[in-house]
Amino acid sequence: MKRRTTQADDRLFRAGTGAFGLLLIVLVAAIGFELSRQSRLSIDRFGWAFWTNATWDPVLGEFGARPFIWGTLYSSVLALLIATPIALGIAIFISELCPDWLRRPLMFLTELLAAIPSIVYGLWGIFVLVPLVRQLQVATPEWLRTVPLFTGPPLGVGMLAAALILAIMVIPFTSSVAREVLRSVPQAQREGAYALGATRWEAIRMALFYARTGIIGAVMLGFGRALGETMAVTMLIGNSPQISWSLYAPQYTMAAVIANEFTEAADELYLHALVEIGLVLFAITLIINLASRLLIWSMNRPPRARLIRAATVRGPA
């Protein structure tokens, strides 16, 4: 009787936790459905051309998301390139090299950076980063300003300022997750490396290789954070719907245009176009997360499966 009761409790627990997991799928599907429904007018009017059209003119009723897609991906990739080595350096120092008396304060400060509101980062960026970027642009040699990457007026606000503030905001997320991943590496891995005559750097490099999938997950978490950031980027990127390689040129992101213009949408088509930009951002986020999961899955495939596949490709000897 007791065994039957235990089995019934197990089935009930499994069904309850399964329902919570199913709730996530339903929630994601509901978000996608509602965004699609609220942008139906724009979808019917522009179709797939909405993704590629570079014109954003509410007066003439012409809307395209390409400048905002470009600005979102450009700023996020730049922020990732800046933040990833710094975040990994912080994680390695705290988990492997930091003295015990300093480790806890650094961990606290890292978590504190993640808790600072976005608007505070934006205000700090206006008063600190924007003047620094302006001085950097003024000090740029004249011959270098002819390169497309460094053209533009010396405003201070633009892609570089937005990417820097995004990098600062991404660092605590990436470093915290990477730190916990490195701490989860078995001590036997490090001891084995030292036993084989490895230096400290070589032992840390082996630990990084052992935890590579978790570190990739940490980087992708930071990338997702950068994609959806709104207020700080809105305050620093310049909010100009243009496509440019220049680090100094004012540009725009999908989240920023929604935040700036949603309350100003005067007609239904304008409102539906803004909601469709939200749908595009939702789709891009899903695609990037799916790609990262596929990358992690490919790196985690069992060695036996890879050997069987290689033997199948080679055929019998």
N, C-alpha and C positions, 0 to 999 in steps of 0.2 A: 504493500500500500504506500509506504514511504517512498519507494522507488518511483511509483507512478506519479506521485505528487511532485517529486523532483523533476521528472521528465516534463510534466505539464508546466512547471515553473520555467524550465529552460526554453520550452516552445514559446511561452508567453513573453519571456525576455527577448528572445530572438525576433519575434514579431514586432515588439515595441521598438527595438533599436532599428529594425528594418524599415519601420514606418518613418522614423526620424531621417534615415538616409533617403527614403523616397521623397520626403518633404523637400529636401534640397533640390532634387531634380524637378519637382513640380514648381518650386519657387523660381528657378532659372528659366524654365519654360514659360511661366506666367509673365516674367519680366520681358522676355523676347516677344511674346504674343501682344502684350499691351503696347510696347513700343511700336510694333508693326501696325497695330490698329490705329494708334494715334498719329501715325505718319502716312496713312494710306493715300491721302490726297497727293502728297509729294512723290510717293512711289509710283502712283499711276501717271503722274504728269511727266516725270523725268526718267523713270526706270533706272537701268544700270548706268546711264549717263551721269547720274548724280555723283557717282564715285569719281568720275574722270573730269567733269566740268570744273573749270577754274574760276568761273564767274560767280560772284556773290553780290547781287544787286536787288535789294528788297523793293526798290521803287519800280523797276521793270518786271519784277516777279521772276527773275532768273537766279537759280540757286545751284551751287555745286560745292561738293565737300573736299575737293582735291587740295586746296590750300591748307585746310584744317587737318586733313590726314597727314600731309607733309610736315606741318609744324609739330604735330603730336609725336610722330615717329622720329623726326629729326632731333627734337629736344630730348626725348626719352633715351635715344641711343647715345647722344652726346653725354647726357647725365650718367648713363651706365658706364661709358668708357672712362669717365672721370672718377666715379664713385667706387667701381669694383676693386681696383688695386688698393685704394685707401682702406676700404672696408675689410678686405682680406688681410691687409697688414695689421689693422687693429685687432681682428679676430685671432691672428697668429700670435701677436704679442701678448694678448690677455690670456690665451689658453696655454701657450708654450713657454714664454720668456718672461712674463711679468712677475716681479716679486710679490709675495703673498700680501704684504701690507698695502700694495697699490692696486691689486686686482679688483677688490670689491668696490673701491671708489670709481675706478674706470668703468666697471660694469654698470654702476648706478648712473653715471653721467651719460653713458651710451643709451640707456633706457630712457633717461630724461629727455634726450634729444628727440627720441621717437614720440614723446608725449606732447611736445610743443605744438600749439595750434598752427595751422597753415597760414593764417592771417598774420601771425607774429613773424614767421619767416619772411612773408612778403614785405612787411614794414621794415624789417632789418635789411632786406635786400635793397629796398629803395634808398635807405640812408647810407648803406655801406657798399654794396656790390655795384650799384649803378654808377656812383662817382668813380670807383676803381676801374670799371670797364671803360668809362669815358676817358679817364686818364691814359689807360692802356691804348685806346684807339688813337688818341692824339699823339702818343709817343710812338706809334707804329711808323716805321720808315716809309717814305713816300713811294719807293719802288714796290714795297709790299702791298700798299693799298690798291695797286692795280690788279692784284690777284683776286679772283671772284670771292674767295673765302674771307677776305678782309675789307671788302668795299662797304660803303654805307656812310650815312651822316653820323657825326659824333654825338649821339643822343644818350648813350649809356644803356637805355632800355633796348632790348632786342634778344636775339636767340642765345647769345653767350651768357647774358645775365640770367635768363630763364634756366638754361642748362646748369649753371653753377648752383643756383638755389635748389634745383631738383636733385643735384648730386648730393648736396648737404642733407637734404631730407631723406634720400635713399640710404645713405651710409649707415645710420643706426639700425635699420631693418635688416640690411644685408649682413652687417657685421655681427649682430646678435644671433641670427640663425646660423651663420657660419661658425661662430664661436661654440655654440652648443653642438654642432655637428663634429667639430674637431675634438671636443671634450668626450664625445661618445666613442671615439676611436679606441679600441682596446689597448691597454698599456702594454700588453704582450707584443703588439706590433712595434712599438718604440723600442722595447727591450731587445727584441730580435734584431732590429736594425743596428742598435749599439753593439750587440754581440757579434755582428758580422763586420764590425769595424767602421760603421758609418759615422760621419760627423753629425753635429747637431742639425745643421742645415739639411743634410741628406735624410735624417730621421724625420724632420718636419715635412720635407718634400714627399716622403713615403706616406706620411699621415694624410697629407693633402690628396695624394692619389687614391688612398683607401677611402677617403670621404668625398670623392669628386662628385658623386651624384647629389649628395646633400648640398654641396657648395653651389652646384648648378641650380638647384632648387632655390637656394638663398638669393642668387643673382636674379633669377626669374621673378621671385617675389618682389625684389626691388624694382624690376622693370615694370611689373604690374602697378606698383605704387606710383611710379613716374607717369605712366600712361593716363591715370585717372586724376592726377593732381589738378586743382582748379585755381584757388584764390592766389596763391603765391605766384604761379605762372601768369595769371591774368594781370597781375600788378607789374610784372617785369618784362614780358615778352613784346610789348608794344602794340599788340592787337591790330595788325594790318594784314588783311587776307591776300598775301602774296607768297609766291614760291621763290625762294632764293637760297643759294648755298652760303651766303654771307653770314658770318657769326655776329655781325653788328647790325644787320637789318632787322627792323621790327617785323614780326610774323604773328601767327595766330595758332591756337590749338582748338580741338573739338570741344573740350570741356570749357575753355575760356569763352568761346562764342556763345555757347548755351547760357553761361552765367551772365554774360553782358547783355544779350539781346532777347532773352526769353520774355522778360516783362515788357519789352518794347514791340513785340510782334503785333502789328496792326491788323493783319488779315489772316485768314485761316491757312492759306498756302504757306505763308511765312512761318506760322507756328508749326505746321506739319513738317516743314523743311528742317527746323531746329530739332524737332523730335527725331527725325530721320538721322540727323547727325549723331544723336544719342544712340540710335540703333546701330549705326556704323561703328561707333566706339565700342559698343557692346560686342559686336561681331568680331572686331579686331582683337579685343581682349580674349575672347574665347579661342580664336585661331592661334594666338601667341601661346596661351596656356596649353592648348592641345599639342602644339609643336614642341613645347618644353617637356611635356609628359612623354611624348614619343621619343625624344632624345634621351631622357632618363631611362625609359624602358629599354631602348636599344643598348645602353651602356650596362644595364643590369641583367642582360640575358645570360642564362646559365652557360658556363663554358662547354658543358656537354652538348647543349643544343647547337652551339657554334661549331663544334667538332663534327657533329652529325651532318650539319649543313655543308661544311667543307668537304666531307667525304662524299656526299651526294653529288656535289658539283664536280669533283675530280673523277668519280666513278671507280669501278673496281681496278685494282692494280694489275 
